[in-house]
Amino acid sequence: MLYIEKNYSVSANPQDKVLAGLSSGATVTVQAMFYSNETFGYYGVFSPSRTLDFVEETLTLE
């Protein structure tokens, strides 16, 4: 992202950024929602792998 922001005319504002993932990338996206939530304003999770558990009690930072 640093390269992109340095070499292209893009916004550095997190509310103008999105991270999205498909399949296994959806797992990475869900993790980023918890650990990098100040970096992106929006997230897209598409067709997550079956190993990703979306039960509310398990979606924690711990």
N, C-alpha and C positions, 0 to 999 in steps of 0.2 A: 504494500500500500504506500510506503514511503516513496518508492520509485514512481509510482503512478502520480501521486500528489506533487512530486517535484517536477515531473516532465510533461504533465498534461494539465489542462485547465479543468480541474474538478474541485468540488466543494470539500472542505475539510470538516464540515459540520456533520456530526453523527446522524442527525435527523435526515440527512440527504443520502445516507448510505444504506445498502441492504446486503445481507448475507443469506444465500439460499443454498440448499443442498438436496440432491436426489439420491435415494437409496442409502448407501453408507455415508454419503455426504450429509444426509439429513441428521445422522447421529452427531457429526461434527458441528452442525448448525445448532442443534439443541444444546450441546455443551457450551458453545460460544454464547448462547443466550444467557447462561448462568455466569460465565467467567469473563466475558468481554462485552457485557451489555452497555458499557459506556462508549464502545467503538462504533456500533451500528444502531440505527434507529428502527430498522425493520428486519424481520427474519422470515424466511420461507422454508418450510419443511415439507418436502414432496416425496411420497412413496417411501417412507422410512423402512429400514430393514426390520424384520420381525424380532430381532434381538433388542430393539429399542422399546422399552416399557413406558407407556404414557399414563400409567396409573398415577394419580395426583400425589399420593403419599410417597412415591419413589422419586419424584422429580424435585430433588432438593440439592443444595450445595454440599451436603455432607457425604 
